[in-house]
């Protein structure tokens, strides 16, 4: 596939095909063998922007959310501009990709290594975030996979290991406590279960992973029997975010996000609250010239037997393990 002259980079093994766009660096297509369903079938093009913008699985850095008026005057943008920059391909093979992008406006650089397992539907991503200025600065890094139809529909089930949660109340407003996963208080004040969200549940809901060593997210489509999952060290990404977007009385996008950010607010709002929310840091700081490293595993697998949902995802040095809800069976997916 290509977009505005940018040919997508393809990684492929016998189980999984991954397409990564140099225009914005997003994973724009993820397909399991024998299916045409792309769970990351999400695309929004900002007016006047020639490159891809919000699509597939993109990254938000050095911020998550809107900019302040002062930042906007400097030309800075929502979620940072890495999602619209041209990424440089350094090395590429059938199952390995290294790429990087530099934001002149932000003075940050991201270096990414992506590796697809030899024979299983698992991929590994490591990203290095480099502060290219001489000053110590605040930053966030949030992974923003977004699912859409046909994978996303009324019975698509989302699971995660979120603990205490809060709901975003818009730019400039502090979040509201919203219960604990999966039961939250929606904008209408109703207690709802957002594992299978309805249009009335629209908004952004955030959860801490608490004392867990591992964070994880999953989405299961019973129509295709496909399971999309992410699992990572919780110390890298201690927060899970669910963006639920509805139009015409239908949920059309759902962000399965995870990252370092505790709240969907500009740094100025975070500073007013001493960069702390619910006794959690709202961002991180990095010295000038320093590097911070983050990693996660992703998977897209076909399950032969129907399941209700996922109880847990975890991993070790050999495999990612899928634990279906209410079942003793554990699926083991090698990471190499």
C-alpha positions in Angstrom: 0.0 0.0 0.0 1.1 3.6 -0.5 -0.1 7.0 0.6 1.0 10.3 -1.0 4.0 8.6 -2.4 5.0 6.8 0.8 5.1 3.1 0.3 4.1 1.2 3.5 6.8 -1.0 5.0 5.7 -4.7 5.2 6.7 -7.2 7.9 5.4 -10.7 7.3 5.6 -14.2 8.6 3.3 -17.2 8.1 0.9 -16.0 10.7 0.9 -12.2 10.6 1.3 -9.2 8.2 2.2 -5.8 9.5 2.2 -2.6 7.5 4.0 0.5 8.9 3.7 3.9 7.2 6.8 6.1 6.9 4.3 8.9 6.8 3.6 9.3 10.5 5.2 6.0 11.6 1.9 4.3 12.5 1.1 0.7 12.2 -1.7 1.1 9.6 -2.6 -2.5 8.8 -2.5 -5.7 10.9 -3.8 -8.9 9.4 -3.8 -12.5 10.5 -3.3 -15.2 8.0 -6.4 -16.1 6.0 -8.4 -13.0 7.0 -9.0 -9.6 5.5 -9.9 -8.0 8.8 -7.6 -5.1 9.9 -8.5 -4.2 13.6 -6.5 -1.0 13.2 -8.8 0.3 10.5 -8.9 3.8 11.9 -8.0 6.9 9.8 -8.6 10.6 10.3 -7.0 13.2 8.1 -6.7 16.7 9.5 -7.7 19.4 7.0 -4.8 20.8 5.1 -2.3 18.1 6.1 -0.9 16.1 3.3 0.5 13.2 5.3 -1.3 10.7 7.4 -2.3 12.0 10.8 -4.4 10.1 13.3 -4.5 6.5 12.0 -4.0 2.9 13.0 -1.6 2.6 15.9 0.3 5.8 16.3 2.3 7.4 19.1 1.6 10.5 21.1 4.8 12.2 22.3 6.1 14.4 23.8 2.5 15.1 25.0 -0.8 13.2 25.2 -3.7 15.5 24.5 -4.2 19.1 23.6 -1.6 21.9 23.7 -1.9 25.1 25.7 -2.6 28.4 24.0 1.1 29.3 24.4 2.2 26.0 22.8 -0.3 26.5 20.0 1.2 29.9 19.2 4.6 28.1 18.8 3.1 25.7 16.2 3.0 22.7 18.6 0.1 20.3 18.0 -2.2 17.8 19.8 -0.4 14.5 20.7 2.8 15.9 19.2 3.8 15.9 15.6 5.5 12.5 15.3 2.2 11.1 14.0 2.6 13.3 10.9 6.3 13.4 10.3 8.3 11.5 7.7 10.1 8.7 9.4 13.5 7.6 8.1 13.9 3.9 7.5 17.3 2.7 8.7 17.2 -1.1 8.2 14.6 -3.5 7.0 14.1 -7.2 6.5 11.1 -9.5 6.2 10.6 -9.5 10.0 12.7 -6.6 11.3 12.5 -2.8 11.0 14.4 0.1 12.5 13.3 3.6 11.9 13.5 7.1 13.4 12.0 10.6 13.3 13.1 14.0 14.6 10.7 16.8 15.5 12.3 20.1 14.8 9.4 21.9 16.5 9.6 19.8 19.6 13.4 19.0 19.6 12.7 15.4 20.4 13.7 12.2 18.5 12.2 8.7 18.5 14.2 5.7 17.4 12.1 2.5 17.0 13.0 -1.2 16.5 10.2 -3.5 15.5 10.7 -7.3 15.4 8.1 -9.9 14.2 8.4 -13.4 15.6 9.6 -16.1 13.2 6.4 -18.2 13.2 3.9 -16.8 15.6 1.5 -13.7 15.4 3.5 -11.7 18.0 5.6 -8.6 17.4 8.0 -6.6 19.7 8.5 -2.9 19.7 11.2 -0.9 21.4 11.2 2.9 21.2 13.9 5.2 22.4 12.8 8.8 23.2 15.7 11.3 23.1 15.6 14.9 24.4 17.6 16.8 21.8 17.6 20.1 23.7 20.0 21.1 26.5 17.3 21.5 29.1 15.5 19.1 31.4 11.9 18.8 30.1 8.6 17.2 30.8 7.3 14.6 28.4 4.8 11.8 27.9 4.7 8.8 25.6 1.4 7.1 24.9 0.8 4.3 22.5 -2.5 5.0 20.6 -3.8 1.8 18.9 -7.4 2.5 17.7 -9.8 -0.1 16.5 -12.7 0.4 14.1 -15.2 -1.5 12.0 -15.5 -4.3 10.9 -13.5 -5.5 13.9 -15.2 -3.1 16.2 -19.0 -3.5 16.7 -21.5 -3.8 19.5 -20.2 -7.2 20.8 -16.5 -6.5 20.5 -15.1 -7.2 24.0 -12.3 -5.1 25.5 -10.4 -6.2 28.6 -7.4 -4.9 30.5 -5.8 -4.9 34.0 -6.8 -1.4 34.9 -7.4 -0.7 38.6 -8.7 2.7 39.9 -10.1 4.9 37.1 -11.0 8.5 36.2 -12.9 10.3 33.4 -11.6 13.2 31.4 -13.6 16.3 31.6 -12.1 18.3 28.7 -9.2 20.7 28.3 -8.5 22.8 31.4 -10.7 20.7 33.7 -9.4 18.1 36.2 -10.6 14.5 35.7 -13.4 13.0 37.8 -13.1 9.7 39.7 -14.9 7.1 37.8 -14.7 3.9 39.8 -12.6 0.9 39.0 -12.3 -1.2 35.8 -14.5 -2.3 34.2 -17.3 -0.4 36.0 -17.1 3.4 35.5 -19.4 6.4 35.8 -20.1 7.9 32.4 -20.7 11.5 31.6 -24.4 11.1 32.3 -23.6 9.9 35.8 -24.6 6.3 35.2 -22.7 3.3 36.3 -21.7 1.3 33.2 -19.5 -1.5 32.1 -17.2 -0.4 29.3 -15.9 -3.8 28.2 -18.6 -3.6 25.5 -19.2 0.2 25.2 -22.4 1.9 24.0 -22.7 5.4 22.4 -23.7 6.8 25.8 -20.3 5.8 27.2 -18.3 8.2 24.9 -15.3 9.9 26.4 -11.8 9.2 27.7 -11.4 6.9 30.7 -8.0 6.4 32.3 -6.8 3.7 34.7 -3.7 3.0 36.7 -2.2 -0.5 36.6 -1.6 -0.3 40.4 1.0 -2.6 41.7 1.0 -4.9 38.7 4.4 -5.8 37.1 2.8 -6.1 33.7 0.2 -4.0 31.9 -2.1 -5.5 29.2 -5.0 -4.6 26.9 -7.0 -6.8 24.6 -9.9 -6.6 22.1 -11.8 -9.7 21.0 -14.2 -9.8 18.0 -16.5 -12.9 18.2 -17.5 -12.5 14.5 -14.0 -13.1 13.2 -12.6 -14.9 16.3 -9.7 -12.5 16.2 -7.9 -11.3 19.4 -5.8 -8.2 19.4 -3.6 -7.7 22.4 -0.8 -5.7 23.9 1.3 -6.5 26.9 4.2 -4.5 28.4 6.3 -3.8 31.6 4.0 -1.7 33.8 7.0 0.4 34.9 7.3 1.6 31.2 3.6 2.4 30.8 1.7 2.6 34.1 -1.6 3.9 32.7 -4.3 2.5 30.4 -6.7 4.8 28.5 -9.9 4.0 26.8 -11.1 6.5 24.2 -14.7 5.8 23.1 -16.0 7.8 20.1 -19.5 7.6 18.9 -21.3 9.1 15.9 -24.9 8.6 14.7 -25.7 6.5 17.8 -22.8 4.0 17.1 -19.4 3.6 18.6 -17.1 3.9 15.5 -13.7 4.3 17.1 -12.2 2.9 20.3 -8.7 3.8 21.4 -6.8 1.0 23.3 -4.1 3.3 24.7 -1.3 2.8 27.2 1.4 5.1 28.3 3.1 7.3 30.8 0.4 10.0 31.0 -2.0 10.2 33.9 -4.2 12.9 32.5 -5.3 14.2 29.1 -4.2 17.8 29.7 -1.5 20.3 28.6 1.6 20.5 30.7 0.5 23.9 32.0 -2.5 22.3 33.6 -0.4 19.5 35.0 2.1 22.1 36.4 -0.8 23.8 38.2 -1.4 20.5 40.0 2.3 19.9 40.7 2.5 17.2 38.0 0.5 14.9 40.3 -2.9 13.3 40.1 -4.3 10.6 42.5 -0.8 10.4 44.0 0.5 9.5 40.6 3.0 11.5 38.5 1.2 12.9 35.4 4.3 12.9 33.2 8.1 12.2 33.3 11.1 14.4 33.0 14.2 13.8 30.9 17.6 15.7 31.1 18.9 17.4 28.0 20.6 14.9 25.7 19.3 11.9 27.6 17.4 8.9 26.4 14.4 7.0 27.8 13.6 3.5 26.5 10.2 1.8 26.3 8.9 -1.6 25.0 5.8 -3.6 24.4 4.6 -6.8 22.7 1.6 -6.9 20.4 -0.3 -9.8 19.0 -3.2 -10.6 16.6 -4.2 -14.2 16.8 -7.2 -16.4 15.7 -8.8 -18.4 18.4 -10.4 -21.7 17.3 -12.9 -21.7 20.2 -15.2 -18.9 21.1 -14.4 -17.1 24.4 -16.2 -14.7 26.6 -13.2 -12.4 27.1 -9.7 -12.3 28.4 -8.7 -12.8 32.0 -5.0 -12.0 31.6 -2.1 -11.5 29.2 1.5 -11.9 30.4 4.8 -12.8 29.0 8.3 -14.2 29.8 11.5 -14.5 27.8 10.0 -17.2 25.6 6.3 -16.5 24.9 3.3 -14.3 25.4 0.5 -16.1 27.2 -3.2 -15.6 26.7 -5.6 -16.6 29.5 -9.3 -16.7 28.4 -11.9 -15.8 31.0 -13.5 -18.8 32.7 -11.2 -21.4 31.0 -8.3 -23.4 32.1 -6.7 -23.4 28.7 -3.7 -21.0 28.1 -2.5 -20.1 24.6 1.2 -19.8 24.3 2.6 -17.6 21.5 6.4 -17.6 21.0 8.1 -14.2 20.9 11.0 -15.3 18.7 
